[in-house]
Amino acid sequence: MTVDADMLVIGAGPAGACAAILLATAGWRVVLVEQHRYPRQKVCGECIGAGNLALIDRLGIGPEFRRLAGAELRQVGWMMTGSTIRADLPSSPELGRAYGRALGRDRFDALLLERALATGVRVLQPAKVRALSGTAGQFECDIIGVATGADRAANPRAAARVLTASLIIDAHGSWENGPAFGTRRSPRTSPRAADLFAFKATFHHTGLAPGFLPVLALDGGYGGMVVSDHGRTTIACCLRRDALQRLRARHRGVPVGSAVEAFLRESCSGVRDALGSATRDGRWLTVGPLRPGVRLQYPAGVMPVGNAAGESHPLIGEGISMALQSSALLVDMLTQRRCAPIDVAAALHQQVVYQAAWRAAFAPRLRLAALYAQVAMRPALARPALGVLRRWPTLLTHAAGWAGKASESSQNPTFIEETP
Ligand SMILES: Cc1cc2nc3c(=O)[nH]c(=O)nc-3n(C[C@H](O)[C@H](O)[C@H](O)COP(=O)(O)OP(=O)(O)OC[C@H]3O[C@@H](n4cnc5c(N)ncnc54)[C@H](O)[C@@H]3O)c2cc1C
């Protein structure tokens, strides 16, 4: 039986690109499908924790990452109304006390994709995986070219094709529906007050100190600011659906991004100070609804990584870490066997082992992020938290470490083969 690829990877965010690079380096035939042309902007706070630096080196982009990224992130903060508490961010002792850095997703994702091409990954872009069928060993992937801009005018009927692959990695993220599998479609869900809507904009000439990473505690949401590469400052936040509805009612007729920016300025004096004479670079981007949680149930042979497997509240800024590290976890498991499982029973066994390893590595981070998020979004909890942090600011250092910023908890999890 011949297939076009050992592995088809859906989505070239950090999770998909990382899996593709590691598998191609191990000699697998990999096809990576990405619906957007790069470079592209993405709603994200763009901080990459110190615990990823070894993996970034393993991916072969370490020197370029260090050349491009912003200043080392050495301080964390808690900003609320007129107060700002500061504390040290933990570093990674294994890497000579290295610190996390911030790099715009337009650059980071393009860097990973370039590396994927260099390692022999076949990249289809812009192209979208619409549907999957078949079983482990012989999946059929229905892929359609995505025509954009001038291409769309010149060629309105984008080419469709079917590729076969032994296994599938689903790295399509979590902010839009993934491809249909057979007759299984993404479930329709009704709106909830707790749904999150995320926003991001980039500014130049802000007053924010490079290397400082303040978390913003907002009434009905949370956010963060950081100076990333080339002096750009990224501001990203999440608002609950009910808080956003109230905000829109107060700012009728105003673009939602401008209403969110006004809300951030009025909520935190730290944001007002940082944005004093800043200029915004482009528009506010938005995505949603976000529903943090674990989503590991997939058909045998289709394995989720990154946000497709599980999403933490973005407050802790660990989504890129989990994307990279979950891919490394899966690839290490697959490559220990030296060949792709080609039957359903083998794929099912690997699925179960991977799910257990994923939960052990990442579920505690999701729970902790949910706890921090509930505190940050509720002034009745955030105010006492501010009082405690004012007294013991080093708690912020520990909180960042527990969430994955310190090397102990963010080391790349290694896979331990189960004895049959
Ligand atoms: C407000 C906010 C702030 C954040 N801040 C941080 C932070 O500071 N640090 C951090 O580490 N994390 C942060 N995150 C989380 C982080 O952005 C995500 O966890 C991360 O992007 C997940 O990576 P991924 O590769 O799983 O998915 P994504 O980055 O979403 O990539 C998925 C890719 O798949 C493509 N795709 C989707 N469907 C298809 C299809 N059918 N066919 C082909 N391609 C497809 C998409 O175009 C996309 O490029 C933040 C998130 C938010 C919302």
The ligand as an SDF file (V2000), in Angstrom:
LIG
                    3D

 53 58  0  0  0  0  0  0  0  0999 V2000
   -5.1590   37.0620   23.9040 C   0  0  0  0  0  0  0  0  0  0  0  0
   -4.1830   35.9270   23.8080 C   0  0  0  0  0  0  0  0  0  0  0  0
   -2.8810   36.0870   24.2680 C   0  0  0  0  0  0  0  0  0  0  0  0
   -1.9860   35.0280   24.1990 C   0  0  0  0  0  0  0  0  0  0  0  0
   -0.7160   35.2330   24.6360 N   0  0  0  0  0  0  0  0  0  0  0  0
    0.1720   34.2300   24.5960 C   0  0  0  0  0  0  0  0  0  0  0  0
    1.5140   34.4330   25.0000 C   0  0  0  0  0  0  0  0  0  0  0  0
    1.9370   35.5370   25.3590 O   0  0  0  0  0  0  0  0  0  0  0  0
    2.3530   33.3730   24.9910 N   0  0  0  0  0  0  0  0  0  0  0  0
    1.9420   32.1340   24.5890 C   0  0  0  0  0  0  0  0  0  0  0  0
    2.7360   31.1940   24.6390 O   0  0  0  0  0  0  0  0  0  0  0  0
    0.6820   31.9190   24.1680 N   0  0  0  0  0  0  0  0  0  0  0  0
   -0.2100   32.9220   24.1350 C   0  0  0  0  0  0  0  0  0  0  0  0
   -1.4700   32.7280   23.6690 N   0  0  0  0  0  0  0  0  0  0  0  0
   -1.8690   31.3860   23.2060 C   0  0  0  0  0  0  0  0  0  0  0  0
   -1.3040   31.0610   21.8160 C   0  0  0  0  0  0  0  0  0  0  0  0
   -1.6180   32.0770   20.9020 O   0  0  0  0  0  0  0  0  0  0  0  0
   -1.8690   29.7400   21.3050 C   0  0  0  0  0  0  0  0  0  0  0  0
   -1.9060   28.8060   22.3350 O   0  0  0  0  0  0  0  0  0  0  0  0
   -1.0410   29.2000   20.1500 C   0  0  0  0  0  0  0  0  0  0  0  0
   -1.2130   30.0050   19.0140 O   0  0  0  0  0  0  0  0  0  0  0  0
   -1.4580   27.7790   19.8180 C   0  0  0  0  0  0  0  0  0  0  0  0
   -0.6720   27.3160   18.7550 O   0  0  0  0  0  0  0  0  0  0  0  0
   -1.2310   26.2020   17.7670 P   0  0  0  0  0  0  0  0  0  0  0  0
   -0.1290   25.9120   16.8030 O   0  0  0  0  0  0  0  0  0  0  0  0
   -1.8320   25.0900   18.5250 O   0  0  0  0  0  0  0  0  0  0  0  0
   -2.4580   26.8950   17.0120 O   0  0  0  0  0  0  0  0  0  0  0  0
   -2.4790   28.1910   16.1040 P   0  0  0  0  0  0  0  0  0  0  0  0
   -1.3770   29.0880   16.4170 O   0  0  0  0  0  0  0  0  0  0  0  0
   -3.8830   28.6940   16.1970 O   0  0  0  0  0  0  0  0  0  0  0  0
   -2.2130   27.6430   14.6410 O   0  0  0  0  0  0  0  0  0  0  0  0
   -3.1720   26.8680   13.9460 C   0  0  0  0  0  0  0  0  0  0  0  0
   -2.9080   27.0530   12.4630 C   0  0  0  0  0  0  0  0  0  0  0  0
   -3.7640   26.1410   11.7500 O   0  0  0  0  0  0  0  0  0  0  0  0
   -4.2730   26.7950   10.5970 C   0  0  0  0  0  0  0  0  0  0  0  0
   -5.5010   26.0810   10.2090 N   0  0  0  0  0  0  0  0  0  0  0  0
   -6.6700   26.0330   10.9060 C   0  0  0  0  0  0  0  0  0  0  0  0
   -7.5600   25.2160   10.2750 N   0  0  0  0  0  0  0  0  0  0  0  0
   -6.9320   24.7610    9.1630 C   0  0  0  0  0  0  0  0  0  0  0  0
   -7.3190   23.8820    8.1070 C   0  0  0  0  0  0  0  0  0  0  0  0
   -8.5290   23.2880    8.0910 N   0  0  0  0  0  0  0  0  0  0  0  0
   -6.4400   23.6420    7.1000 N   0  0  0  0  0  0  0  0  0  0  0  0
   -5.2040   24.2350    7.0940 C   0  0  0  0  0  0  0  0  0  0  0  0
   -4.7860   25.0650    8.0670 N   0  0  0  0  0  0  0  0  0  0  0  0
   -5.6260   25.3110    9.0950 C   0  0  0  0  0  0  0  0  0  0  0  0
   -4.4960   28.2250   11.0530 C   0  0  0  0  0  0  0  0  0  0  0  0
   -4.5340   29.0910    9.9490 O   0  0  0  0  0  0  0  0  0  0  0  0
   -3.2840   28.4480   11.9620 C   0  0  0  0  0  0  0  0  0  0  0  0
   -2.1770   29.0030   11.2740 O   0  0  0  0  0  0  0  0  0  0  0  0
   -2.3900   33.7790   23.6790 C   0  0  0  0  0  0  0  0  0  0  0  0
   -3.6790   33.6180   23.1950 C   0  0  0  0  0  0  0  0  0  0  0  0
   -4.5740   34.6820   23.2400 C   0  0  0  0  0  0  0  0  0  0  0  0
   -5.9570   34.5030   22.7230 C   0  0  0  0  0  0  0  0  0  0  0  0
  1  2  1  0
  2  3  1  0
  2 52  2  0
  3  4  2  0
  4  5  1  0
  4 50  1  0
  5  6  2  0
  6  7  1  0
  6 13  1  0
  7  8  2  0
  7  9  1  0
  9 10  1  0
 10 11  2  0
 10 12  1  0
 12 13  2  0
 13 14  1  0
 14 15  1  0
 14 50  1  0
 15 16  1  0
 16 17  1  0
 16 18  1  0
 18 19  1  0
 18 20  1  0
 20 21  1  0
 20 22  1  0
 22 23  1  0
 23 24  1  0
 24 25  2  0
 24 26  1  0
 24 27  1  0
 27 28  1  0
 28 29  2  0
 28 30  1  0
 28 31  1  0
 31 32  1  0
 32 33  1  0
 33 34  1  0
 33 48  1  0
 34 35  1  0
 35 36  1  0
 35 46  1  0
 36 37  1  0
 36 45  1  0
 37 38  2  0
 38 39  1  0
 39 40  1  0
 39 45  2  0
 40 41  1  0
 40 42  2  0
 42 43  1  0
 43 44  2  0
 44 45  1  0
 46 47  1  0
 46 48  1  0
 48 49  1  0
 50 51  2  0
 51 52  1  0
 52 53  1  0
M  END
$$$$
